[in-house]
Every structure is written in structure tokens, then in C-alpha cells.
């Protein structure tokens, strides 16, 4: 495997699409890199006052905040997010990521054991934030 260097500003950003809720308002993502089909690094940006709704997936995940502030709620426990914050989200843990109203939240997310194409997101169908 060869080294790979990428800048998060130079990747292909996409609107976050969910089969259950459609396009999530104010949320976009990008695959920054994958390595050998075993791990993935992505970036997520959430607009002011917007959120990535309650969801879970079988993969463990790590967040690292680049810019902005917000909240991460994991299994009912609320954590404040600011630049430099790193968070571990256990496999199958329900979580909600929100940007504060005063600015965008940009987060790197890392799946240590699978590429992004193999991460199945399961959103809460009753979550009013996604509607």
C-alpha cells in the first residue's frame, strides 16, 4: 500500500442522503480516504443549528472536531464538541450530532475496521430532526 496525502478541502463533498428521510438539511459529507479496504476516514459538515439525526451502525467510530462547536449525544449522554475534541462511539450506539446555531461544525470521522461503503447507517424513523 502506498502513502496517501489529502486535504479535506479538496475532496468531493456530497449532501447526506438517507433512504428513510431523503436529503438531510444542512449536512454534507466526504470520503477523505480508505486504505486497503480495512479502514475509512471521512469528513462531515453540519450547518448552524442543524443535526445528523439519531442513528447507529455496527462499526465503531471515532470523531475528531476540526472547526465549530456542537453536541454529541451517545446513548443519552451529552458531550460538548469544540475544535480538538476527539470522541469514541461504540458499535451500535445510538448517537446524534448537532451544530450550535452560531456556526458550522466540521468533524473527521474514522471507521477503523471497514470502508465507508460497508457502513450501514440506521436512522430512527421517529426522529423529528430528520423530517
N, CA, C and O atoms as a GROMACS GRO file, in nm:
protein
  524
    1UNK      N    1   0.084  -0.117   0.000
    1UNK     CA    2   0.000   0.000   0.000
    1UNK      C    3   0.090   0.124   0.000
    1UNK      O    4   0.190   0.129   0.071
    2UNK      N    5   0.053   0.225  -0.080
    2UNK     CA    6   0.130   0.347  -0.091
    2UNK      C    7   0.076   0.453   0.005
    2UNK      O    8  -0.043   0.451   0.039
    3UNK      N    9   0.161   0.545   0.048
    3UNK     CA   10   0.112   0.657   0.130
    3UNK      C   11   0.011   0.740   0.052
    3UNK      O   12   0.016   0.745  -0.071
    4UNK      N   13  -0.079   0.804   0.124
    4UNK     CA   14  -0.181   0.888   0.063
    4UNK      C   15  -0.194   1.016   0.146
    4UNK      O   16  -0.209   1.010   0.267
    5UNK      N   17  -0.186   1.130   0.079
    5UNK     CA   18  -0.199   1.259   0.147
    5UNK      C   19  -0.316   1.333   0.082
    5UNK      O   20  -0.320   1.349  -0.040
    6UNK      N   21  -0.410   1.378   0.164
    6UNK     CA   22  -0.526   1.452   0.110
    6UNK      C   23  -0.559   1.569   0.202
    6UNK      O   24  -0.536   1.563   0.323
    7UNK      N   25  -0.614   1.672   0.144
    7UNK     CA   26  -0.665   1.786   0.219
    7UNK      C   27  -0.817   1.777   0.217
    7UNK      O   28  -0.876   1.757   0.112
    8UNK      N   29  -0.879   1.792   0.332
    8UNK     CA   30  -1.025   1.778   0.342
    8UNK      C   31  -1.098   1.880   0.255
    8UNK      O   32  -1.214   1.858   0.218
    9UNK      N   33  -1.034   1.991   0.222
    9UNK     CA   34  -1.099   2.090   0.136
    9UNK      C   35  -1.095   2.052  -0.012
    9UNK      O   36  -1.164   2.113  -0.093
   10UNK      N   37  -1.016   1.950  -0.047
   10UNK     CA   38  -1.000   1.910  -0.187
   10UNK      C   39  -1.075   1.782  -0.224
   10UNK      O   40  -1.055   1.729  -0.332
   11UNK      N   41  -1.161   1.733  -0.135
   11UNK     CA   42  -1.233   1.609  -0.163
   11UNK      C   43  -1.373   1.640  -0.215
   11UNK      O   44  -1.418   1.754  -0.211
   12UNK      N   45  -1.442   1.538  -0.264
   12UNK     CA   46  -1.574   1.552  -0.325
   12UNK      C   47  -1.682   1.549  -0.215
   12UNK      O   48  -1.716   1.443  -0.164
   13UNK      N   49  -1.735   1.666  -0.181
   13UNK     CA   50  -1.840   1.676  -0.079
   13UNK      C   51  -1.976   1.642  -0.139
   13UNK      O   52  -2.006   1.677  -0.253
   14UNK      N   53  -2.060   1.573  -0.059
   14UNK     CA   54  -2.193   1.531  -0.104
   14UNK      C   55  -2.296   1.563   0.003
   14UNK      O   56  -2.265   1.566   0.122
   15UNK      N   57  -2.419   1.588  -0.040
   15UNK     CA   58  -2.529   1.600   0.056
   15UNK      C   59  -2.550   1.464   0.120
   15UNK      O   60  -2.532   1.360   0.056
   16UNK      N   61  -2.588   1.465   0.248
   16UNK     CA   62  -2.612   1.338   0.318
   16UNK      C   63  -2.750   1.288   0.281
   16UNK      O   64  -2.851   1.353   0.311
   17UNK      N   65  -2.755   1.174   0.215
   17UNK     CA   66  -2.881   1.114   0.172
   17UNK      C   67  -2.912   0.994   0.260
   17UNK      O   68  -2.825   0.912   0.288
   18UNK      N   69  -3.037   0.984   0.302
   18UNK     CA   70  -3.084   0.870   0.380
   18UNK      C   71  -3.208   0.815   0.313
   18UNK      O   72  -3.300   0.892   0.283
   19UNK      N   73  -3.215   0.684   0.289
   19UNK     CA   74  -3.333   0.627   0.222
   19UNK      C   75  -3.463   0.654   0.298
   19UNK      O   76  -3.569   0.664   0.236
   20UNK      N   77  -3.456   0.668   0.429
   20UNK     CA   78  -3.575   0.689   0.511
   20UNK      C   79  -3.621   0.834   0.507
   20UNK      O   80  -3.741   0.861   0.496
   21UNK      N   81  -3.527   0.929   0.516
   21UNK     CA   82  -3.562   1.070   0.529
   21UNK      C   83  -3.527   1.157   0.408
   21UNK      O   84  -3.564   1.274   0.403
   22UNK      N   85  -3.456   1.101   0.311
   22UNK     CA   86  -3.413   1.180   0.196
   22UNK      C   87  -3.288   1.261   0.229
   22UNK      O   88  -3.205   1.219   0.309
   23UNK      N   89  -3.276   1.377   0.166
   23UNK     CA   90  -3.161   1.464   0.189
   23UNK      C   91  -3.172   1.528   0.327
   23UNK      O   92  -3.275   1.588   0.360
   24UNK      N   93  -3.066   1.517   0.406
   24UNK     CA   94  -3.065   1.577   0.540
   24UNK      C   95  -3.023   1.723   0.527
   24UNK      O   96  -2.913   1.752   0.481
   25UNK      N   97  -3.109   1.813   0.565
   25UNK     CA   98  -3.087   1.957   0.553
   25UNK      C   99  -2.961   2.000   0.629
   25UNK      O  100  -2.947   1.971   0.748
   26UNK      N  101  -2.871   2.068   0.559
   26UNK     CA  102  -2.754   2.126   0.623
   26UNK      C  103  -2.643   2.030   0.657
   26UNK      O  104  -2.549   2.069   0.727
   27UNK      N  105  -2.651   1.905   0.611
   27UNK     CA  106  -2.548   1.806   0.645
   27UNK      C  107  -2.484   1.755   0.516
   27UNK      O  108  -2.554   1.711   0.425
   28UNK      N  109  -2.353   1.761   0.509
   28UNK     CA  110  -2.283   1.703   0.395
   28UNK      C  111  -2.162   1.626   0.444
   28UNK      O  112  -2.117   1.642   0.558
   29UNK      N  113  -2.110   1.540   0.356
   29UNK     CA  114  -2.000   1.452   0.394
   29UNK      C  115  -1.908   1.430   0.276
   29UNK      O  116  -1.941   1.460   0.161
   30UNK      N  117  -1.789   1.378   0.307
   30UNK     CA  118  -1.693   1.344   0.204
   30UNK      C  119  -1.608   1.228   0.252
   30UNK      O  120  -1.574   1.219   0.370
   31UNK      N  121  -1.574   1.139   0.159
   31UNK     CA  122  -1.477   1.035   0.191
   31UNK      C  123  -1.338   1.095   0.170
   31UNK      O  124  -1.302   1.134   0.058
   32UNK      N  125  -1.261   1.102   0.276
   32UNK     CA  126  -1.127   1.160   0.268
   32UNK      C  127  -1.030   1.054   0.218
   32UNK      O  128  -0.951   1.081   0.127
   33UNK      N  129  -1.035   0.935   0.276
   33UNK     CA  130  -0.952   0.825   0.226
   33UNK      C  131  -0.995   0.692   0.284
   33UNK      O  132  -1.055   0.685   0.391
   34UNK      N  133  -0.962   0.587   0.211
   34UNK     CA  134  -0.976   0.449   0.257
   34UNK      C  135  -0.842   0.382   0.233
   34UNK      O  136  -0.766   0.422   0.146
   35UNK      N  137  -0.815   0.279   0.312
   35UNK     CA  138  -0.687   0.211   0.297
   35UNK      C  139  -0.706   0.060   0.298
   35UNK      O  140  -0.749   0.003   0.398
   36UNK      N  141  -0.675  -0.001   0.187
   36UNK     CA  142  -0.676  -0.146   0.178
   36UNK      C  143  -0.809  -0.212   0.209
   36UNK      O  144  -0.812  -0.331   0.242
   37UNK      N  145  -0.918  -0.138   0.199
   37UNK     CA  146  -1.049  -0.196   0.227
   37UNK      C  147  -1.071  -0.228   0.373
   37UNK      O  148  -1.165  -0.300   0.408
   38UNK      N  149  -0.984  -0.175   0.461
   38UNK     CA  150  -0.994  -0.209   0.603
   38UNK      C  151  -1.034  -0.092   0.692
   38UNK      O  152  -1.083  -0.113   0.803
   39UNK      N  153  -1.015   0.029   0.647
   39UNK     CA  154  -1.048   0.143   0.731
   39UNK      C  155  -1.090   0.259   0.644
   39UNK      O  156  -1.066   0.260   0.523
   40UNK      N  157  -1.155   0.359   0.707
   40UNK     CA  158  -1.204   0.474   0.630
   40UNK      C  159  -1.198   0.599   0.716
   40UNK      O  160  -1.222   0.596   0.836
   41UNK      N  161  -1.165   0.709   0.650
   41UNK     CA  162  -1.168   0.841   0.712
   41UNK      C  163  -1.259   0.929   0.628
   41UNK      O  164  -1.240   0.941   0.507
   42UNK      N  165  -1.356   0.989   0.692
   42UNK     CA  166  -1.447   1.078   0.624
   42UNK      C  167  -1.453   1.211   0.695
   42UNK      O  168  -1.400   1.227   0.805
   43UNK      N  169  -1.517   1.307   0.631
   43UNK     CA  170  -1.541   1.438   0.691
   43UNK      C  171  -1.689   1.468   0.682
   43UNK      O  172  -1.756   1.433   0.585
   44UNK      N  173  -1.740   1.533   0.785
   44UNK     CA  174  -1.881   1.569   0.791
   44UNK      C  175  -1.888   1.717   0.826
   44UNK      O  176  -1.812   1.766   0.910
   45UNK      N  177  -1.981   1.786   0.762
   45UNK     CA  178  -2.004   1.926   0.795
   45UNK      C  179  -2.152   1.943   0.822
   45UNK      O  180  -2.236   1.902   0.742
   46UNK      N  181  -2.183   2.006   0.936
   46UNK     CA  182  -2.321   2.029   0.976
   46UNK      C  183  -2.341   2.180   0.988
   46UNK      O  184  -2.267   2.248   1.059
   47UNK      N  185  -2.442   2.230   0.918
   47UNK     CA  186  -2.470   2.374   0.918
   47UNK      C  187  -2.519   2.423   1.053
   47UNK      O  188  -2.561   2.343   1.137
   48UNK      N  189  -2.514   2.555   1.073
   48UNK     CA  190  -2.558   2.614   1.201
   48UNK      C  191  -2.699   2.571   1.239
   48UNK      O  192  -2.792   2.584   1.160
   49UNK      N  193  -2.713   2.519   1.359
   49UNK     CA  194  -2.843   2.477   1.410
   49UNK      C  195  -2.897   2.349   1.351
   49UNK      O  196  -3.009   2.309   1.383
   50UNK      N  197  -2.821   2.282   1.265
   50UNK     CA  198  -2.866   2.158   1.201
   50UNK      C  199  -2.807   2.037   1.274
   50UNK      O  200  -2.728   2.053   1.367
   51UNK      N  201  -2.846   1.916   1.231
   51UNK     CA  202  -2.801   1.795   1.300
   51UNK      C  203  -2.796   1.674   1.206
   51UNK      O  204  -2.872   1.665   1.110
   52UNK      N  205  -2.705   1.583   1.238
   52UNK     CA  206  -2.710   1.448   1.182
   52UNK      C  207  -2.797   1.371   1.281
   52UNK      O  208  -2.755   1.350   1.395
   53UNK      N  209  -2.918   1.329   1.240
   53UNK     CA  210  -3.015   1.273   1.334
   53UNK      C  211  -2.969   1.143   1.402
   53UNK      O  212  -2.868   1.082   1.366
   54UNK      N  213  -3.049   1.105   1.500
   54UNK     CA  214  -3.023   0.980   1.573
   54UNK      C  215  -3.004   0.866   1.476
   54UNK      O  216  -3.085   0.844   1.386
   55UNK      N  217  -2.894   0.794   1.495
   55UNK     CA  218  -2.865   0.678   1.410
   55UNK      C  219  -2.767   0.587   1.482
   55UNK      O  220  -2.712   0.622   1.587
   56UNK      N  221  -2.748   0.471   1.425
   56UNK     CA  222  -2.646   0.378   1.476
   56UNK      C  223  -2.595   0.297   1.358
   56UNK      O  224  -2.656   0.294   1.251
   57UNK      N  225  -2.483   0.230   1.380
   57UNK     CA  226  -2.424   0.141   1.279
   57UNK      C  227  -2.338   0.039   1.352
   57UNK      O  228  -2.295   0.063   1.466
   58UNK      N  229  -2.312  -0.073   1.288
   58UNK     CA  230  -2.238  -0.183   1.351
   58UNK      C  231  -2.090  -0.152   1.372
   58UNK      O  232  -2.023  -0.221   1.448
   59UNK      N  233  -2.040  -0.049   1.306
   59UNK     CA  234  -1.898  -0.015   1.316
   59UNK      C  235  -1.872   0.081   1.432
   59UNK      O  236  -1.950   0.172   1.458
   60UNK      N  237  -1.759   0.059   1.501
   60UNK     CA  238  -1.710   0.158   1.596
   60UNK      C  239  -1.669   0.282   1.517
   60UNK      O  240  -1.632   0.272   1.400
   61UNK      N  241  -1.676   0.398   1.581
   61UNK     CA  242  -1.644   0.522   1.511
   61UNK      C  243  -1.569   0.617   1.604
   61UNK      O  244  -1.592   0.619   1.725
   62UNK      N  245  -1.480   0.694   1.546
   62UNK     CA  246  -1.409   0.798   1.619
   62UNK      C  247  -1.436   0.930   1.548
   62UNK      O  248  -1.424   0.940   1.426
   63UNK      N  249  -1.472   1.032   1.626
   63UNK     CA  250  -1.489   1.169   1.575
   63UNK      C  251  -1.369   1.251   1.620
   63UNK      O  252  -1.315   1.230   1.728
   64UNK      N  253  -1.327   1.346   1.535
   64UNK     CA  254  -1.231   1.448   1.576
   64UNK      C  255  -1.279   1.580   1.517
   64UNK      O  256  -1.292   1.594   1.395
   65UNK      N  257  -1.306   1.677   1.604
   65UNK     CA  258  -1.361   1.805   1.562
   65UNK      C  259  -1.250   1.894   1.505
   65UNK      O  260  -1.147   1.917   1.570
   66UNK      N  261  -1.273   1.944   1.384
   66UNK     CA  262  -1.178   2.034   1.318
   66UNK      C  263  -1.215   2.180   1.348
   66UNK      O  264  -1.132   2.258   1.396
   67UNK      N  265  -1.341   2.216   1.319
   67UNK     CA  266  -1.387   2.352   1.342
   67UNK      C  267  -1.530   2.351   1.393
   67UNK      O  268  -1.605   2.255   1.372
   68UNK      N  269  -1.568   2.459   1.460
   68UNK     CA  270  -1.704   2.476   1.507
   68UNK      C  271  -1.728   2.414   1.644
   68UNK      O  272  -1.640   2.353   1.704
   69UNK      N  273  -1.850   2.432   1.690
   69UNK     CA  274  -1.891   2.376   1.819
   69UNK      C  275  -2.027   2.308   1.803
   69UNK      O  276  -2.103   2.337   1.711
   70UNK      N  277  -2.054   2.218   1.894
   70UNK     CA  278  -2.181   2.147   1.889
   70UNK      C  279  -2.193   2.050   2.004
   70UNK      O  280  -2.125   2.061   2.106
   71UNK      N  281  -2.281   1.952   1.985
   71UNK     CA  282  -2.304   1.848   2.086
   71UNK      C  283  -2.309   1.713   2.019
   71UNK      O  284  -2.359   1.698   1.908
   72UNK      N  285  -2.257   1.614   2.090
   72UNK     CA  286  -2.269   1.474   2.051
   72UNK      C  287  -2.339   1.403   2.165
   72UNK      O  288  -2.291   1.403   2.278
   73UNK      N  289  -2.453   1.343   2.134
   73UNK     CA  290  -2.524   1.265   2.235
   73UNK      C  291  -2.509   1.118   2.197
   73UNK      O  292  -2.547   1.077   2.087
   74UNK      N  293  -2.454   1.040   2.289
   74UNK     CA  294  -2.432   0.897   2.266
   74UNK      C  295  -2.507   0.820   2.375
   74UNK      O  296  -2.478   0.835   2.494
   75UNK      N  297  -2.603   0.738   2.332
   75UNK     CA  298  -2.684   0.659   2.426
   75UNK      C  299  -2.735   0.744   2.543
   75UNK      O  300  -2.734   0.700   2.658
   76UNK      N  301  -2.781   0.866   2.511
   76UNK     CA  302  -2.842   0.953   2.611
   76UNK      C  303  -2.747   1.043   2.687
   76UNK      O  304  -2.793   1.129   2.762
   77UNK      N  305  -2.616   1.028   2.671
   77UNK     CA  306  -2.519   1.112   2.741
   77UNK      C  307  -2.469   1.222   2.646
   77UNK      O  308  -2.420   1.193   2.537
   78UNK      N  309  -2.482   1.347   2.690
   78UNK     CA  310  -2.447   1.463   2.608
   78UNK      C  311  -2.302   1.504   2.631
   78UNK      O  312  -2.256   1.512   2.745
   79UNK      N  313  -2.230   1.529   2.521
   79UNK     CA  314  -2.091   1.573   2.525
   79UNK      C  315  -2.077   1.697   2.439
   79UNK      O  316  -2.132   1.703   2.329
   80UNK      N  317  -2.006   1.796   2.488
   80UNK     CA  318  -1.982   1.919   2.412
   80UNK      C  319  -1.869   1.897   2.312
   80UNK      O  320  -1.770   1.830   2.343
   81UNK      N  321  -1.884   1.954   2.194
   81UNK     CA  322  -1.782   1.942   2.090
   81UNK      C  323  -1.723   2.078   2.061
   81UNK      O  324  -1.795   2.178   2.050
   82UNK      N  325  -1.590   2.083   2.047
   82UNK     CA  326  -1.520   2.204   2.007
   82UNK      C  327  -1.392   2.160   1.936
   82UNK      O  328  -1.354   2.043   1.947
   83UNK      N  329  -1.325   2.250   1.865
   83UNK     CA  330  -1.203   2.210   1.793
   83UNK      C  331  -1.104   2.138   1.884
   83UNK      O  332  -1.074   2.183   1.995
   84UNK      N  333  -1.054   2.025   1.835
   84UNK     CA  334  -0.960   1.943   1.912
   84UNK      C  335  -1.024   1.830   1.990
   84UNK      O  336  -0.953   1.743   2.041
   85UNK      N  337  -1.158   1.830   2.003
   85UNK     CA  338  -1.227   1.724   2.076
   85UNK      C  339  -1.225   1.596   1.993
   85UNK      O  340  -1.252   1.598   1.873
   86UNK      N  341  -1.194   1.483   2.060
   86UNK     CA  342  -1.199   1.352   1.998
   86UNK      C  343  -1.295   1.266   2.078
   86UNK      O  344  -1.292   1.267   2.201
   87UNK      N  345  -1.380   1.192   2.010
   87UNK     CA  346  -1.481   1.109   2.076
   87UNK      C  347  -1.482   0.969   2.017
   87UNK      O  348  -1.468   0.953   1.895
   88UNK      N  349  -1.499   0.868   2.101
   88UNK     CA  350  -1.516   0.729   2.059
   88UNK      C  351  -1.664   0.694   2.071
   88UNK      O  352  -1.725   0.718   2.175
   89UNK      N  353  -1.721   0.638   1.965
   89UNK     CA  354  -1.861   0.596   1.964
   89UNK      C  355  -1.862   0.444   1.946
   89UNK      O  356  -1.821   0.394   1.842
   90UNK      N  357  -1.908   0.370   2.048
   90UNK     CA  358  -1.909   0.223   2.038
   90UNK      C  359  -1.999   0.173   1.925
   90UNK      O  360  -2.092   0.241   1.883
   91UNK      N  361  -1.972   0.054   1.878
   91UNK     CA  362  -2.056  -0.011   1.777
   91UNK      C  363  -2.200  -0.018   1.827
   91UNK      O  364  -2.224  -0.048   1.944
   92UNK      N  365  -2.295   0.008   1.739
   92UNK     CA  366  -2.438   0.001   1.765
   92UNK      C  367  -2.491   0.101   1.867
   92UNK      O  368  -2.605   0.090   1.911
   93UNK      N  369  -2.409   0.199   1.905
   93UNK     CA  370  -2.456   0.303   1.999
   93UNK      C  371  -2.539   0.406   1.921
   93UNK      O  372  -2.495   0.456   1.818
   94UNK      N  373  -2.657   0.437   1.972
   94UNK     CA  374  -2.738   0.543   1.911
   94UNK      C  375  -2.668   0.675   1.939
   94UNK      O  376  -2.627   0.702   2.052
   95UNK      N  377  -2.655   0.759   1.835
   95UNK     CA  378  -2.593   0.889   1.855
   95UNK      C  379  -2.653   0.995   1.765
   95UNK      O  380  -2.707   0.967   1.658
   96UNK      N  381  -2.642   1.119   1.812
   96UNK     CA  382  -2.696   1.238   1.748
   96UNK      C  383  -2.586   1.343   1.751
   96UNK      O  384  -2.524   1.365   1.855
   97UNK      N  385  -2.561   1.409   1.638
   97UNK     CA  386  -2.457   1.511   1.630
   97UNK      C  387  -2.521   1.642   1.586
   97UNK      O  388  -2.586   1.648   1.482
   98UNK      N  389  -2.504   1.747   1.667
   98UNK     CA  390  -2.568   1.876   1.642
   98UNK      C  391  -2.466   1.988   1.638
   98UNK      O  392  -2.372   1.989   1.717
   99UNK      N  393  -2.484   2.081   1.546
   99UNK     CA  394  -2.403   2.203   1.541
   99UNK      C  395  -2.475   2.312   1.620
   99UNK      O  396  -2.597   2.324   1.614
  100UNK      N  397  -2.398   2.392   1.693
  100UNK     CA  398  -2.458   2.507   1.759
  100UNK      C  399  -2.503   2.608   1.653
  100UNK      O  400  -2.455   2.605   1.539
  101UNK      N  401  -2.593   2.694   1.689
  101UNK     CA  402  -2.652   2.789   1.595
  101UNK      C  403  -2.553   2.894   1.542
  101UNK      O  404  -2.579   2.957   1.440
  102UNK      N  405  -2.441   2.913   1.610
  102UNK     CA  406  -2.352   3.022   1.570
  102UNK      C  407  -2.250   2.985   1.462
  102UNK      O  408  -2.169   3.069   1.424
  103UNK      N  409  -2.251   2.863   1.413
  103UNK     CA  410  -2.157   2.831   1.306
  103UNK      C  411  -2.160   2.685   1.265
  103UNK      O  412  -2.225   2.602   1.328
  104UNK      N  413  -2.087   2.657   1.158
  104UNK     CA  414  -2.077   2.520   1.107
  104UNK      C  415  -1.986   2.436   1.194
  104UNK      O  416  -1.890   2.484   1.253
  105UNK      N  417  -2.020   2.307   1.201
  105UNK     CA  418  -1.938   2.208   1.272
  105UNK      C  419  -1.876   2.117   1.168
  105UNK      O  420  -1.947   2.058   1.086
  106UNK      N  421  -1.743   2.106   1.169
  106UNK     CA  422  -1.675   2.015   1.076
  106UNK      C  423  -1.599   1.912   1.158
  106UNK      O  424  -1.520   1.945   1.246
  107UNK      N  425  -1.626   1.785   1.126
  107UNK     CA  426  -1.573   1.671   1.202
  107UNK      C  427  -1.510   1.570   1.107
  107UNK      O  428  -1.565   1.541   1.001
  108UNK      N  429  -1.395   1.517   1.145
  108UNK     CA  430  -1.342   1.399   1.078
  108UNK      C  431  -1.401   1.278   1.149
  108UNK      O  432  -1.408   1.276   1.272
  109UNK      N  433  -1.444   1.177   1.073
  109UNK     CA  434  -1.492   1.054   1.136
  109UNK      C  435  -1.413   0.937   1.079
  109UNK      O  436  -1.380   0.934   0.960
  110UNK      N  437  -1.384   0.843   1.165
  110UNK     CA  438  -1.294   0.733   1.132
  110UNK      C  439  -1.358   0.600   1.169
  110UNK      O  440  -1.403   0.581   1.282
  111UNK      N  441  -1.363   0.509   1.072
  111UNK     CA  442  -1.408   0.372   1.096
  111UNK      C  443  -1.283   0.284   1.086
  111UNK      O  444  -1.228   0.269   0.977
  112UNK      N  445  -1.238   0.225   1.197
  112UNK     CA  446  -1.111   0.153   1.196
  112UNK      C  447  -1.114   0.015   1.131
  112UNK      O  448  -1.008  -0.043   1.104
  113UNK      N  449  -1.234  -0.039   1.105
  113UNK     CA  450  -1.237  -0.178   1.060
  113UNK      C  451  -1.310  -0.204   0.929
  113UNK      O  452  -1.330  -0.319   0.891
  114UNK      N  453  -1.351  -0.097   0.857
  114UNK     CA  454  -1.423  -0.120   0.730
  114UNK      C  455  -1.426   0.009   0.648
  114UNK      O  456  -1.419   0.119   0.703
  115UNK      N  457  -1.438  -0.007   0.517
  115UNK     CA  458  -1.453   0.111   0.430
  115UNK      C  459  -1.593   0.170   0.444
  115UNK      O  460  -1.685   0.102   0.489
  116UNK      N  461  -1.608   0.295   0.405
  116UNK     CA  462  -1.738   0.362   0.418
  116UNK      C  463  -1.850   0.290   0.346
  116UNK      O  464  -1.963   0.287   0.395
  117UNK      N  465  -1.822   0.231   0.232
  117UNK     CA  466  -1.927   0.164   0.155
  117UNK      C  467  -1.987   0.046   0.231
  117UNK      O  468  -2.095  -0.002   0.197
  118UNK      N  469  -1.918  -0.002   0.335
  118UNK     CA  470  -1.969  -0.115   0.415
  118UNK      C  471  -2.031  -0.072   0.548
  118UNK      O  472  -2.066  -0.157   0.630
  119UNK      N  473  -2.044   0.058   0.569
  119UNK     CA  474  -2.106   0.107   0.692
  119UNK      C  475  -2.253   0.136   0.661
  119UNK      O  476  -2.285   0.226   0.583
  120UNK      N  477  -2.341   0.060   0.723
  120UNK     CA  478  -2.485   0.078   0.704
  120UNK      C  479  -2.540   0.164   0.818
  120UNK      O  480  -2.541   0.123   0.934
  121UNK      N  481  -2.586   0.283   0.782
  121UNK     CA  482  -2.644   0.375   0.879
  121UNK      C  483  -2.791   0.340   0.897
  121UNK      O  484  -2.864   0.319   0.800
  122UNK      N  485  -2.835   0.333   1.022
  122UNK     CA  486  -2.974   0.305   1.056
  122UNK      C  487  -3.028   0.424   1.134
  122UNK      O  488  -2.991   0.446   1.249
  123UNK      N  489  -3.117   0.502   1.069
  123UNK     CA  490  -3.173   0.620   1.131
  123UNK      C  491  -3.301   0.586   1.205
  123UNK      O  492  -3.372   0.492   1.170
  124UNK      N  493  -3.330   0.664   1.309
  124UNK     CA  494  -3.452   0.649   1.386
  124UNK      C  495  -3.568   0.705   1.305
  124UNK      O  496  -3.569   0.825   1.276
  125UNK      N  497  -3.666   0.624   1.268
  125UNK     CA  498  -3.777   0.673   1.186
  125UNK      C  499  -3.865   0.774   1.259
  125UNK      O  500  -3.944   0.843   1.195
  126UNK      N  501  -3.856   0.783   1.391
  126UNK     CA  502  -3.940   0.877   1.467
  126UNK      C  503  -3.867   1.008   1.495
  126UNK      O  504  -3.925   1.097   1.556
  127UNK      N  505  -3.742   1.022   1.451
  127UNK     CA  506  -3.661   1.141   1.480
  127UNK      C  507  -3.716   1.260   1.402
  127UNK      O  508  -3.712   1.261   1.279
  128UNK      N  509  -3.766   1.358   1.473
  128UNK     CA  510  -3.825   1.477   1.410
  128UNK      C  511  -3.718   1.566   1.346
  128UNK      O  512  -3.750   1.644   1.257
  129UNK      N  513  -3.592   1.556   1.390
  129UNK     CA  514  -3.486   1.638   1.332
  129UNK      C  515  -3.464   1.606   1.186
  129UNK      O  516  -3.425   1.694   1.109
  130UNK      N  517  -3.489   1.482   1.147
  130UNK     CA  518  -3.461   1.440   1.010
  130UNK      C  519  -3.571   1.479   0.913
  130UNK      O  520  -3.550   1.480   0.792
  131UNK      N  521  -3.686   1.511   0.964
  131UNK     CA  522  -3.802   1.539   0.878
  131UNK      C  523  -3.792   1.676   0.812
  131UNK      O  524  -3.882   1.714   0.737
   0.00000   0.00000   0.00000
